[in-house]
Amino acid sequence: MSRASESASERAHVTAASWTDPEPDAVARAWRLVLHRADEIADVISSRLLAKDLDAYRTISPHLPDDVRHSCREHIRRGLQNLSGVSTDTATAVELWRETGRRRARQGVPLELVLNAYTMGARVLWEALTETAMSHEHVPDADLLGAARGVWANLDVQNAVLIEAYHRERDRVQRRDQQRQQTVLDGLVDGRGGDPSYAAGARAALGVAPDHAVSCVVVLADGEGADVVGPVEDRLDRQGLVSHWHVRSGVAYGLVSGALPDEAVLVELLAPVAAGRVAVAGSAGGLAGFGTAFQLALRAAETLPSGQAGAVGVTDRLPEVLLAGDSHVTPLLVAEAFGDLLAHPQADTLLTTLRALLAHDGSPTHAAEELYCHRNTVIYRLKQIERLTGRQLTEPRDKMLLWLAVTAHAA
């Protein structure tokens, strides 16, 4: 336990214990006169709280208003028993504050609402004391002032204990939810999204509606210590897109859901913040297809050169993804398509020329313009390429093989 936690706990016991210290007789009798009104006072507090924030409480849970009423009664009854000296069980009071903090954190009640309830409770309790003191017996102002200081000092300690318990429980709940979400993500990557019962649980854990579109974003970090996921996640969040992230075998991936833009727009959105190799793949089958989307996005990201930050969509990298799918195919394709080309002394120049020719549908004129050389030079190189490879750019199949080989060689 931290020093701050020990301090809050110690102050709680000291202050709670002070409730049982002998007080001036008049004030003690006043607290005892109020004791029988405990439920009435609690109901006033809960009525004021719910009148002020009923919609907020009901939004969190339809049962929360009833819980608030019950909690108010328990707190006021326990508080008045201690203030009047009827009870000396201070440990139970402290544990009540802690349990309230833990329960509200589990329920997802904002801490501000909880603290407001305690403040209002102290205020109404003080009003009840002054009203009773004036109605039933005379209590010197000095004694009432001392009682007031006690009420507000107790509130400070209550708040300290409650806040500590609230934060501890909230952190625990967040860790539990995060672990559950990561387990669900791993299951989806393994293809379990096709199981209707698993998919239903996954939607509940991740907040994915049945009609939500789903995409996978993979981020590959080529350097140590760099936060490559944070900027991507923040960018998505600013666009109102929900994402859940996990790391699998060193690969960071996120499930993005909601009213998603198309793949090209998503890539354009992420490209400016890509600190690593980023790839996007839509899941046509929703959660059921997420495992496939992950594999495609991973392969698309791997087609980017190592160390080069950028973002791509799988549909724009389909040939590269296809070639990357089998490590045995690529070298065979390159060897079969290029023949003796790579062994030529001017292989790099010839490959650059081949790329330009393929980009311009075999046109020497347009390729020459791109390469800033004479058309006849391109024609001469084209003849060399066709001789070395044994392929003709006028043949559709040969052209396709050469294009695939150039793509594979560039990767």
Secondary structure, DSSP 8 states (H G I E B T S, - for coil): --HHHHHHHHHHHHHHHHTTS---HHHHHHHHHHHTTHHHHHHHHHHHHHHHHHHHHHHH-TTHHHHHHHHHHHHHHHHHHHHTTS---HHHHHHHHHHHHHHHHHHT--HHHHHHHHHHHHHHHHHHHHHHHHHHS---HHHHHHHHHHHHHHHHHHHHHHHHHHHHHHHHHHHHHHHHHHHHHHHHHTTGGGSHHHHHHHHHHHT--TT-EEEEEEEE--SSS---SHHHHHHHHHTT-EEEEEEETTEEEEEEEES---HHHHHHHHGGG-SSEEEEEE-TTGGGGHHHHHHHHHHHHHTS-TT--EEEEGGGGHHHHHHHT-TTHHHHHHHHHHTTGGGSTTHHHHHHHHHHHHHTTT-HHHHHHHHTS-HHHHHHHHHHHHHHH---TTSHHHHHHHHHHHHHHH-
